[in-house]
Amino acid sequence: MSSYSIIIPIHNEEANIPALLKGLEFYAKNHEILIIDDGSQDDSYELLSKCSFIQIVRFEQNSGKGVAIRKGLEMAAYKQIIILDGDMELDPAEINKLMVLDKELGIVCVFGSRYENIKPFTSFWDFGNFFFTGLFNMIHGSDHSDALCCAKAFFRDDLNLENISAIGFDIDVELAGHLTKNLSEIQTVYLSYKRRSKKEGKKLNFKDGWSIMKRILKSR
């Protein structure tokens, strides 16, 4: 199997670090695991620094998810990239579902999806995802089921990093937009998803929705 650079941004996730590292250890033998600590103020960095099978980049101040991912893309040792959040809403044990890139077979990009059949009126979050993914598909003429999902696998050469500028959570749709424009076919894999609440540490909020919408509209 070809090696991947697995890029994971985190911010104040000390409660999830042990489970995250346990889920990632399986991949450490053949792949690069690059964790970007985006200015955590809890014990996230201290816990990560005790782990021998990962590489850590630490920002002194919180700069935003987009900045963290862009830093990871700049540093990645391998041409095959996987991006995943470190909040444990997605199970790192399922990263292998994304490890299917094969140019000879025409598999050049894979988007993870949290929804096979989204029910938009189940929650505010589901409605937001339904709306933004629909807007994204309308602009790009695509049929993605979850354009906002963080989990993506692609070849770094298929992105021009100079054109990636998102700072915050809009990085997910910016990457999706560039890859959708550049590639004729993107495969989807469905991933287990356990949404957490604000009390449990969910960081996405209403104002982030505006930056996501502006990023989608800007990608026209």
N, C-alpha and C positions, 0 to 999 in steps of 0.2 A: 504493500500500500504506500502511495506517495505521502509525504509529510505535509501537514497543514500548520499554519500559524493560527492559533485560536486566541482571539482578542476579546478581552472581557473588561469593560469599564465598571468600577464600583465606587460608591460614595456612601460612607456611614452604614456599612453592612456587617458589623461585627457579629450580629446574631446569626447571620447566614454563612459566614466564612467557613466554619468547620464542615458543614454539609456540602458547600460548594467545592472545597478542596477534596473532600472524599469522592465526590462525583467526577472530579477532573483527573484524579490520580491514574486512572486506567489509561488515559491518553498520553501520559507524560513520557512513556518510553519512546514513542515514534514521532511525537509532534511537539511543537513549541507552544507553550501556554504563557501568554503575555497578559498580565493583569495590570490595568492602569488604575491606581488609587487616586481618584479625583478630589484631593484635598479633604480626605476624611478627618473628622474631629473626634471620632471614637477610637476604639482599639483595632480597627480594621487593619491598618498597616502593621501593627505589632504582631497580629496573628499571621498575616501573610508573610512577614519577614522570617518567620520560623519554618516556612515550607521550602524544602530544597529543590522541588521539581518544577517550580514556576519561575518566571522572570517578572520582576515588579518595576514599574515606573511610578514614582510618587510625585504628584503635584502638591506644592505647599498650600495652594489656595484652590478652592472649588472653581473650575473653569468651564464646566459643562460637559455633558455626555458627548457632544459632537467633537469637542476639542480632544477629549480622551481617545475616542475612536480614531480620529485623524492621526494622533501621535502613534497609536498602535499600528496603523497602516504604514506609517513612515518607517517604523522600526522592524516590521515583520521580516523574519529570515527566509520564509518560504513564499512561493508564488501563489499557492493555494491558501485562501483565507477563509476562516469562519469567524463570524461575529456573534456573540451571545451576551445577554445581560447577566449580571452576577447577583440578581435579587431572588433567585430560586423560584420565580414564577414559572419558568421553564426548567425542566429537569436536565442537568448536564449529562446525565447518563444517556440521553437521547442524541447527543452530538453526533454519534455515528450515523444517524439517519441523514445527516448533511454531508457526510464524507463519501460522496458518490461522484465527484467531479471526474470527468474523463473526456478529454477533447476528441479522442478517436471515436467515442460513442455519441458525440454531440452533446454531452452533458456539461455545459459550461457555467451554469448558474443555478442555484437552488434557493428558493425562499421558503423559510419555515412559515407555517400558518397555525394559528390557535383555534381556527374555526373551520369545520367542514360545512356546517349550516348555522350561520349566525342568526340569532333571534334578537333583532335590534331593540326591541322594547323591554328586554329583560332587565337592563340596567343603563345608567347614564353612560358607562364605559362602552358597553356593547353598541349603543346607538352612535356614539362618537366614532367608533371604529367602522361601523357600517357606513356612516356618512363620508368620512375621509377616504376610505377605500373606494367607495363609489365615485367620489370626485376625482381621485387619482386615476381610476380606470377610464373615466369619461375623457380626461385630458390626454391620456397616453394611448387610448384605444386598446387597453389591456383587459385581462380578466382575473387579476389577482384576487384571492379571497381574504388577504390580510396584509395590505401594503405597509402597515405600521409595525409589523412584527420585527423584533430586533434580530432574530435568527436568520442569517444569510450565509451562503457559501458561494465563493466566486474566485476567479483568477484576478490577482491584483493588476495585471496588465490590461484588464478590461475597464479599469477606472483611470481617469486622469486626475490624480490627487490635487492638481492645481485648480481644478474646477469644483472641488468639494470645500464648502465654506461654512456649513452649519455649525453652530456652537452648542445648541441644546438638543432636546429630544427630536427636533426636526431632522436630525441626521438620518434617521431610519427611512423617511420618505425621500430624502435627497439621494441617498444611496440607491434606493429602489428606482427612482426616476432615471438616474444616470445609467443604471444597468439595463433597465427596460428599453431605453433609447438605443443603447449600444448593441444589444443582443437580440437575435431573432426568436429565441426560445428560452423560457425560464421555467424550470420545473418546480413543483410544490410538494413539500412533505408536511404532513400534519403531526403536530407535537402536542404532548400532554401539557395542560395549562392549569395552573392554580393561581388565580388572581388574589393578591393580597389587598388589604384595606389600608386606609391612611394610618390607622392606629398601628398596623403591622409594618409600616414604613414605606408605603407606596408614595413615590415622589412626583409622578405626573399630576399636573393640576390644570384647572380651567384655562389659565393664561397660556399654558403650553399649547393648547388647542389652536390659539391664534397663530402662533409661530409655525405650527404644522400646516395649517391651512394656507398661510402666505407662502410657505415653501412649495407646497403642491402647485399653487397658482403660478408661482415664479418659474416652475419647471416646464411651462407650456412651450 
